[in-house]
Amino acid sequence: MFTDNDYMKMALEEAQKALEKDEVPVGAVVVLDGRIIGTGHNMPISRKDPSAHAEMLALRQAAETMSNYRLTGAELYVTLEPCIMCAGAIIQARLARVIFGANDPKCGAVASLYKVLTDDRLNHQVAVTVGILKEECGEIISRFFREKRVYPPPLR
């Protein structure tokens, strides 16, 4: 039987696929009853689609696998805290739990900026587990943006 760490390692493999495509390296895996039913990695640039986040693609694949847009009982493992768009889709899919690695202090809608998944004003709440393989998940993102920054050469 796989653990949260095992599934997060799989999500990190998905993030690596995004990195290889020069996309922001975020990966996601949807699990239901111990079976992987969907995977995804960020592809908004290559697909020219602002909704092509790792979570959205994994949820779409899972819904296709299950022949149902409701994924009741499923769990989503994602390397970076989901944004507002993805949090909304998670609620609509009726996921049971979201497990993420690194917090996103600029866009996070689960724990950092907002707590959408646990807002009791909504018709569905989702259990949240934070910080699984936090360092590895944070490092792949940090390294990506560090390498994207261009610094001018020092003055002589």
N, CA and C of each residue as an Amber inpcrd file, in Angstrom:
protein
   468
   0.8470000  -1.1890000   0.0000000   0.0000000   0.0000000   0.0000000
   0.8900000   1.2490000   0.0000000   0.5180000   2.2090000  -0.8070000
   1.2970000   3.4380000  -0.9270000   0.9610000   4.4150000   0.2020000
   1.9370000   5.2450000   0.5500000   1.7630000   6.2720000   1.5830000
   1.5980000   7.6370000   0.9200000   1.2810000   8.6450000   1.7450000
   1.2190000  10.0160000   1.2270000   2.5390000  10.4090000   0.5720000
   3.6550000  10.0290000   1.1820000   4.9630000  10.3490000   0.5980000
   5.1360000   9.7110000  -0.7750000   4.6940000   8.4600000  -0.9320000
   4.8140000   7.7710000  -2.2210000   4.0300000   8.5000000  -3.3060000
   2.7920000   8.8770000  -2.9990000   1.9770000   9.5720000  -3.9910000
   2.5440000  10.9590000  -4.2960000   3.0980000  11.6260000  -3.2850000
   3.6960000  12.9440000  -3.5340000   4.9360000  12.8040000  -4.4080000
   5.6880000  11.7320000  -4.2480000   6.8340000  11.4960000  -5.1390000
   6.3550000  11.3450000  -6.5880000   5.2120000  10.7050000  -6.7730000
   4.6280000  10.5830000  -8.1170000   4.2280000  11.9600000  -8.6460000
   3.6810000  12.7910000  -7.7850000   3.3300000  14.1570000  -8.1920000
   4.5940000  14.9330000  -8.5550000   5.6800000  14.7140000  -7.8340000
   6.9590000  15.3600000  -8.1730000   7.4760000  14.8930000  -9.5330000
   7.2400000  13.6350000  -9.8750000   7.6060000  13.1470000 -11.2150000
   6.8080000  13.9010000 -12.2820000   5.5460000  14.1620000 -12.0010000
   4.7310000  14.9590000 -12.9280000   5.2790000  16.3830000 -13.0190000
   5.6810000  16.9580000 -11.8980000   6.2590000  18.3080000 -11.8990000
   7.5160000  18.3520000 -12.7630000   8.3030000  17.3010000 -12.7090000
   9.5140000  17.2220000 -13.5320000   9.1560000  17.2640000 -15.0220000
   8.0620000  16.6390000 -15.4010000   7.6100000  16.6790000 -16.8000000
   7.3000000  18.1150000 -17.2170000   6.6700000  18.8700000 -16.3280000
   6.3860000  20.2830000 -16.6190000   7.6910000  21.0510000 -16.7740000
   8.6280000  20.8100000 -15.8800000   9.9260000  21.4830000 -15.9420000
  10.6120000  21.2260000 -17.2730000  10.5580000  20.0140000 -17.7460000
  11.1780000  19.6560000 -19.0310000  10.5220000  20.3640000 -20.2090000
   9.2840000  20.8320000 -20.0290000   8.5720000  21.5830000 -21.0720000
   8.6730000  23.0850000 -20.8440000   9.5050000  23.4900000 -19.8870000
   9.6910000  24.8940000 -19.5070000   8.3990000  25.5180000 -18.9910000
   7.6010000  24.6970000 -18.3310000   6.3890000  25.1490000 -17.6470000
   6.7070000  25.2460000 -16.1540000   5.9350000  26.0250000 -15.4140000
   6.1110000  26.0770000 -13.9630000   5.9340000  24.6490000 -13.4370000
   6.9260000  24.1160000 -12.7170000   6.9150000  22.6940000 -12.3540000
   5.9840000  22.3430000 -11.1950000   4.7410000  22.0830000 -11.5560000
   3.7420000  21.6220000 -10.5990000   3.1850000  20.3150000 -11.1430000
   3.0350000  19.3370000 -10.2650000   2.4870000  18.0450000 -10.6580000
   1.3820000  17.6220000  -9.7190000   0.4690000  16.7880000 -10.2420000
  -0.6780000  16.3430000  -9.4550000  -1.0380000  14.8990000  -9.7910000
  -1.5650000  14.2120000  -8.7760000  -2.0130000  12.8230000  -8.9140000
  -3.3310000  12.6880000  -8.1560000  -4.3310000  12.0700000  -8.7940000
  -5.6160000  11.7980000  -8.1470000  -5.6870000  10.3060000  -7.8460000
  -6.0470000   9.9960000  -6.6000000  -6.0840000   8.6150000  -6.1280000
  -7.4770000   8.3180000  -5.5710000  -7.9880000   7.1510000  -5.9220000
  -9.2630000   6.6840000  -5.3720000  -9.0980000   5.2280000  -4.9610000
  -9.3360000   4.9470000  -3.7040000  -9.2260000   3.5850000  -3.1700000
  -7.8770000   2.9450000  -3.5070000  -6.8160000   3.7360000  -3.3770000
  -5.4710000   3.2280000  -3.6170000  -5.0710000   3.1020000  -5.0730000
  -5.9290000   3.5370000  -5.9820000  -5.6520000   3.4330000  -7.4180000
  -5.4940000   4.8260000  -8.0100000  -4.4630000   5.0200000  -8.8120000
  -4.2750000   6.3020000  -9.4900000  -5.2690000   6.3800000 -10.6410000
  -6.1050000   7.4160000 -10.6040000  -7.1180000   7.5670000 -11.6560000
  -6.8780000   8.7980000 -12.5170000  -5.9010000   9.6240000 -12.1380000
  -5.6000000  10.8040000 -12.9450000  -4.2620000  11.3920000 -12.5640000
  -3.5570000  11.8990000 -13.5570000  -2.2930000  12.5930000 -13.3200000
  -2.2610000  13.8380000 -14.1960000  -1.4270000  14.7870000 -13.8180000
  -1.2940000  15.9840000 -14.6440000  -0.1170000  16.8190000 -14.1930000
   0.3440000  17.6270000 -15.0970000   1.3830000  18.6080000 -14.7840000
   1.0470000  19.8960000 -15.5130000   1.5790000  20.9920000 -15.0130000
   1.2580000  22.2990000 -15.5860000   1.5610000  22.3340000 -17.0780000
   0.6070000  22.8700000 -17.8520000   0.7870000  23.0210000 -19.2870000
   0.0590000  24.2410000 -19.8580000  -0.1520000  25.3100000 -19.0910000
  -0.8850000  26.4400000 -19.6700000  -0.1530000  27.1130000 -20.8250000
   1.1640000  27.1370000 -20.7920000   1.9220000  27.7800000 -21.8710000
   1.8420000  26.9380000 -23.1370000   2.1770000  25.6530000 -23.0310000
   2.1960000  24.8050000 -24.2210000   0.8030000  24.5840000 -24.8020000
  -0.2110000  24.5510000 -23.9620000  -1.5860000  24.3570000 -24.4570000
  -2.2840000  25.6780000 -24.7810000  -1.6210000  26.7850000 -24.4220000
  -2.2460000  28.1040000 -24.6090000  -3.6210000  28.1240000 -23.9490000
  -3.6300000  27.6470000 -22.6930000  -4.8780000  27.4710000 -21.9530000
  -4.6320000  27.8550000 -20.4940000  -5.1990000  28.9700000 -20.0410000
  -4.9600000  29.3990000 -18.6620000  -5.4870000  28.4230000 -17.6180000
  -6.3570000  27.5160000 -18.0010000  -6.8870000  26.5510000 -17.0370000
  -6.0960000  25.2440000 -17.0120000  -5.0380000  25.1310000 -17.7600000
  -4.2830000  23.8690000 -17.8500000  -3.2790000  23.7200000 -16.7030000
  -3.7760000  23.9250000 -15.4850000  -2.9620000  23.6890000 -14.3040000
  -2.8990000  22.1830000 -14.0470000  -1.8790000  21.7540000 -13.3310000
  -1.6920000  20.3360000 -13.0250000  -2.9500000  19.7210000 -12.4120000
  -3.5360000  20.4230000 -11.4440000  -4.7190000  19.9090000 -10.7540000
  -5.8870000  19.7300000 -11.7160000  -6.0980000  20.7240000 -12.5590000
  -7.2250000  20.6790000 -13.4960000  -7.0750000  19.5040000 -14.4680000
  -5.8670000  19.3200000 -14.9770000  -5.6340000  18.2280000 -15.9250000
  -5.7810000  16.8720000 -15.2440000  -5.2980000  16.7570000 -14.0130000
  -5.4430000  15.4990000 -13.2700000  -6.9180000  15.2160000 -12.9690000
  -7.6690000  16.2510000 -12.5940000  -9.0940000  16.0710000 -12.3250000
  -9.8550000  15.6840000 -13.5900000  -9.5140000  16.3060000 -14.7200000
 -10.1790000  15.9580000 -15.9860000  -9.9240000  14.4950000 -16.3480000
  -8.6650000  14.0590000 -16.1950000  -8.3390000  12.6720000 -16.5070000
  -9.0570000  11.7180000 -15.5520000  -9.1070000  12.0750000 -14.2750000
  -9.7920000  11.2320000 -13.2930000 -11.2820000  11.1210000 -13.6010000
 -11.9020000  12.2350000 -13.9600000 -13.3230000  12.2200000 -14.3110000
 -13.5740000  11.3410000 -15.5340000 -12.6740000  11.4180000 -16.4930000
 -12.7790000  10.5650000 -17.6900000 -12.6260000   9.0940000 -17.2930000
 -11.6470000   8.8030000 -16.4590000 -11.4220000   7.4260000 -16.0070000
 -12.6550000   6.8660000 -15.3120000 -13.2790000   7.6820000 -14.4760000
 -14.4250000   7.2400000 -13.6810000 -15.7590000   7.4280000 -14.4040000
 -15.7230000   8.0620000 -15.5720000 -16.9510000   8.3750000 -16.3130000
 -17.9370000   9.1410000 -15.4460000 -17.3810000  10.0850000 -14.6520000
 -18.2220000  10.8670000 -13.7540000 -17.4440000  12.1000000 -13.3190000
 -18.0930000  13.2430000 -13.3320000 -17.4190000  14.4580000 -12.8820000
 -17.3270000  14.5360000 -11.3680000 -18.1020000  13.7520000 -10.6750000
 -18.0220000  13.6600000  -9.2240000 -16.9780000  12.5950000  -8.8800000
 -16.0130000  13.0000000  -8.0870000 -14.9280000  12.1020000  -7.6960000
 -14.9750000  11.8760000  -6.1810000 -16.1530000  11.5810000  -5.6980000
 -16.3950000  11.4060000  -4.2710000 -15.4400000  10.3580000  -3.6990000
 -14.7670000  10.7370000  -2.6180000 -13.8400000   9.8270000  -1.9660000
 -12.4160000   9.9060000  -2.4890000 -12.2010000  10.6060000  -3.5910000
 -10.8550000  10.6890000  -4.1750000  -9.9870000  11.6900000  -3.4180000
  -8.6820000  11.4960000  -3.5670000  -7.6920000  12.3750000  -2.9560000
  -6.8010000  12.9440000  -4.0510000  -6.4200000  14.2080000  -3.8910000
  -5.5450000  14.8840000  -4.8440000  -4.2240000  15.1990000  -4.1630000
  -3.1470000  14.7100000  -4.7410000  -1.7900000  15.0270000  -4.2850000
  -1.2240000  16.0260000  -5.2680000  -0.7590000  17.1660000  -4.7650000
  -0.2310000  18.2050000  -5.6430000   0.9780000  18.8480000  -4.9810000
   1.9770000  19.1590000  -5.7830000   3.2420000  19.6530000  -5.2400000
   3.1490000  21.0720000  -4.7030000   2.2250000  21.8730000  -5.2210000
   2.0690000  23.2650000  -4.8030000   0.6240000  23.5080000  -4.3910000
   0.4350000  24.3050000  -3.3820000  -0.8990000  24.6560000  -2.9070000
  -1.7810000  25.1390000  -4.0660000  -2.9770000  24.5850000  -4.2180000
  -3.8640000  24.9770000  -5.3040000  -4.3020000  26.4500000  -5.2430000
  -4.5400000  27.0150000  -6.4230000  -5.0320000  28.3880000  -6.5640000
  -6.5560000  28.3940000  -6.4310000  -7.1470000  29.5640000  -6.5440000
  -8.6000000  29.6970000  -6.4160000  -9.3410000  28.8790000  -7.4770000
  -8.8720000  28.9360000  -8.7190000  -9.5330000  28.1850000  -9.7930000
  -9.5360000  26.6890000  -9.4820000  -8.3870000  26.1840000  -9.0990000
  -8.2690000  24.7550000  -8.8340000  -9.0500000  24.3600000  -7.5830000
  -9.0500000  25.2140000  -6.5700000  -9.8320000  24.9370000  -5.3650000
 -11.3140000  24.8220000  -5.7040000 -11.7990000  25.6890000  -6.5840000
 -13.1980000  25.6060000  -7.0060000 -13.4980000  24.2930000  -7.6990000
 -12.6030000  23.8600000  -8.5720000 -12.7980000  22.5850000  -9.2720000
 -12.7600000  21.4050000  -8.2970000 -11.8970000  21.4910000  -7.2990000
 -11.8010000  20.4380000  -6.2810000 -13.1290000  20.3100000  -5.5380000
 -13.7260000  21.4230000  -5.1970000 -15.0200000  21.3990000  -4.5120000
 -16.0890000  20.8250000  -5.4320000 -16.1210000  21.2680000  -6.6830000
 -17.1170000  20.7620000  -7.6280000 -16.9880000  19.2560000  -7.8430000
 -15.7520000  18.7440000  -7.7950000 -15.5210000  17.3080000  -7.9790000
 -15.8460000  16.5050000  -6.7250000 -16.0450000  17.2040000  -5.5970000
 -16.3800000  16.5680000  -4.3190000 -15.2560000  15.6510000  -3.8130000
 -14.0210000  16.1060000  -3.9720000 -12.9000000  15.3280000  -3.4480000
 -13.0040000  15.2120000  -1.9350000 -12.4340000  14.1390000  -1.3990000
 -12.4370000  13.9260000   0.0450000 -11.2750000  14.6500000   0.7130000
 -10.1190000  14.6850000   0.0180000  -8.9270000  15.2320000   0.6600000
  -7.9710000  15.7700000  -0.3810000  -7.2760000  16.8400000  -0.0160000
  -6.1970000  17.4040000  -0.8210000  -4.9340000  17.3880000   0.0290000
  -3.8570000  16.9150000  -0.5680000  -2.5730000  16.8270000   0.0900000
  -1.5960000  17.6240000  -0.7630000  -0.9790000  18.6610000  -0.1920000
  -0.0240000  19.4130000  -1.0060000   1.2950000  19.5730000  -0.2820000
   2.3310000  19.8070000  -1.0830000   3.6810000  19.9200000  -0.5460000
   4.0190000  21.3140000  -0.0790000   4.2170000  22.2210000  -1.0250000
   4.6750000  23.5760000  -0.7190000   3.5200000  24.5650000  -0.6900000
   3.5670000  25.4740000   0.2750000   2.5920000  26.5650000   0.3220000
   2.8740000  27.5440000  -0.8170000   1.8310000  28.2420000  -1.2460000
   1.9710000  29.2820000  -2.2590000   1.4950000  30.5990000  -1.6500000
   2.4350000  31.3810000  -1.0920000   2.0350000  32.6060000  -0.3850000
   1.4420000  33.6800000  -1.2880000   1.6080000  33.5590000  -2.6060000
   1.0790000  34.5770000  -3.5200000  -0.2580000  34.2000000  -4.1410000
  -0.5460000  32.9110000  -4.2780000  -1.7780000  32.4880000  -4.9480000
  -2.5330000  31.3740000  -4.2210000  -2.0270000  30.9080000  -3.1090000
  -2.6160000  29.7590000  -2.4390000  -4.0170000  29.9950000  -1.9170000
  -4.9240000  29.1040000  -2.2760000  -6.3280000  29.2500000  -1.8810000
  -6.7800000  28.1680000  -0.9040000  -5.8200000  27.4240000  -0.3440000
  -6.1560000  26.3480000   0.5730000  -5.7160000  26.6610000   2.0000000
  -4.5600000  27.3060000   2.1470000  -4.0430000  27.5940000   3.4880000
  -3.3680000  28.9600000   3.5930000  -2.8030000  29.4520000   2.5100000
  -1.9810000  30.6660000   2.5820000  -2.8000000  31.9550000   2.5280000
  -3.4430000  32.2130000   1.4020000  -4.2440000  33.4420000   1.2610000
  -5.7100000  33.2200000   1.6320000  -6.2260000  32.0930000   1.2130000
  -7.6260000  31.7460000   1.4510000  -7.6970000  30.3310000   1.9810000
  -8.8360000  29.9730000   2.5290000  -9.0810000  28.6130000   3.0010000
 -10.3750000  28.1130000   2.3610000 -10.3840000  28.1050000   1.0440000
 -11.5880000  27.7800000   0.2780000 -12.0930000  26.3690000   0.5860000
 -11.1980000  25.4080000   0.6800000 -11.6230000  24.0150000   0.8120000
 -12.2700000  23.6910000   2.1510000 -12.0180000  24.5110000   3.1510000
 -12.5900000  24.2430000   4.4760000 -13.6050000  25.3040000   4.9020000
 -14.0320000  26.1240000   3.9710000 -15.0020000  27.1880000   4.2590000
 -16.3830000  26.5640000   4.4590000 -16.8970000  26.6460000   5.6740000
 -18.1780000  25.9910000   5.9560000 -19.3790000  26.7150000   5.3700000
 -19.1650000  27.8360000   4.7010000 -20.2640000  28.5080000   3.9960000
 -20.5490000  27.8210000   2.6620000 -19.6200000  27.0020000   2.1970000
 -19.8030000  26.2840000   0.9360000 -20.5110000  24.9560000   1.1930000
 -21.0320000  24.3690000   0.1190000 -21.8130000  23.1400000   0.2770000
 -20.9680000  21.8790000   0.3970000 -19.6500000  21.9930000   0.2890000
 -18.7620000  20.8350000   0.4350000 -17.4420000  21.3110000   1.0060000
 -16.9160000  20.5700000   1.9530000 -15.5960000  20.8640000   2.5000000
 -14.6830000  19.6730000   2.2240000 -13.4080000  19.9830000   2.1460000
 -12.4100000  18.9840000   1.7890000 -11.3560000  18.9530000   2.8920000
 -10.9960000  17.7690000   3.3300000  -9.9080000  17.6330000   4.3060000
  -8.5980000  18.0380000   3.6250000  -7.7030000  18.6470000   4.3920000
  -6.4480000  19.1610000   3.8360000  -5.2820000  18.6550000   4.6700000
  -4.2460000  18.1830000   3.9710000  -2.9810000  17.8100000   4.6050000
  -1.8910000  18.6480000   3.9490000  -1.1240000  19.3480000   4.7600000
  -0.1280000  20.3010000   4.2610000   1.2840000  19.8190000   4.5910000
   2.2010000  20.0270000   3.6440000   3.6190000  19.8720000   3.9340000
   4.2390000  18.5240000   3.6390000   3.5700000  17.6640000   2.8960000
   4.1730000  16.3740000   2.5400000   5.2880000  16.6350000   1.5140000
   6.4940000  16.2160000   1.8310000   7.6920000  16.4650000   1.0080000
   7.8290000  17.9550000   0.6710000   7.5530000  18.7680000   1.6710000
   7.5460000  20.2260000   1.5000000   8.8460000  20.7580000   0.8920000
   9.9810000  20.2960000   1.3770000  11.2690000  20.8070000   0.8950000
  11.4740000  20.4820000  -0.5880000  11.2180000  19.2300000  -0.9740000
  11.3940000  18.8320000  -2.3740000  10.4380000  19.5920000  -3.2920000
   9.2020000  19.7170000  -2.8500000   8.1950000  20.4250000  -3.6510000
   8.5320000  21.9090000  -3.7850000   9.0120000  22.5060000  -2.7130000
   9.3930000  23.9120000  -2.7570000  10.6410000  24.1500000  -3.5770000
  11.5840000  23.2240000  -3.4970000  12.8600000  23.4000000  -4.1970000
  12.7030000  23.3790000  -5.7120000  11.8700000  22.5020000  -6.2480000
  11.7200000  22.4410000  -7.7120000  11.1250000  23.7460000  -8.2520000
  10.2110000  24.3460000  -7.5060000   9.6210000  25.6380000  -7.8920000
  10.6530000  26.7520000  -7.7430000  11.3150000  26.7880000  -6.5980000
  12.3090000  27.8460000  -6.3470000  13.4250000  27.8180000  -7.3730000
  13.9180000  26.6300000  -7.6740000  14.9960000  26.4950000  -8.6580000
  14.5390000  26.9930000 -10.0380000  13.3100000  26.6380000 -10.4140000
  12.7750000  27.0730000 -11.7100000  12.8020000  28.5950000 -11.8210000
  12.2790000  29.2820000 -10.8150000  12.2240000  30.7410000 -10.8690000
  13.5910000  31.3800000 -10.6880000  14.4490000  30.7600000  -9.9000000
  15.8190000  31.2540000  -9.7520000  16.5420000  31.2460000 -11.1020000
  16.3550000  30.1730000 -11.8490000  17.0070000  30.0520000 -13.1570000
  16.3820000  30.9730000 -14.2050000  15.1400000  31.3700000 -14.0120000
  14.4710000  32.2810000 -14.9460000  14.9210000  33.7270000 -14.7760000
  15.3530000  34.0650000 -13.5690000  15.7660000  35.4430000 -13.3100000
  17.0480000  35.7480000 -14.0760000  17.0680000  36.9070000 -14.7000000
  18.2550000  37.3440000 -15.4390000  18.8220000  38.5490000 -14.7060000
  20.0450000  38.4110000 -14.3080000  20.7190000  39.5020000 -13.6110000
  21.7190000  40.1610000 -14.5540000  21.8180000  41.4780000 -14.5450000
  22.8080000  42.1310000 -15.3990000  24.2170000  41.8010000 -14.9040000
  25.1810000  41.8120000 -15.8120000  26.5560000  41.5270000 -15.3930000
  27.0310000  42.6250000 -14.4580000  27.9530000  42.2880000 -13.5550000
  28.4550000  43.3170000 -12.6280000  29.1930000  44.4150000 -13.3710000
  29.1120000  45.6400000 -12.8400000  29.8250000  46.7730000 -13.4250000
  31.3030000  46.6500000 -13.1210000  32.1150000  47.1110000 -14.0770000
  33.5650000  47.0600000 -13.8560000  34.0790000  48.3920000 -13.4690000
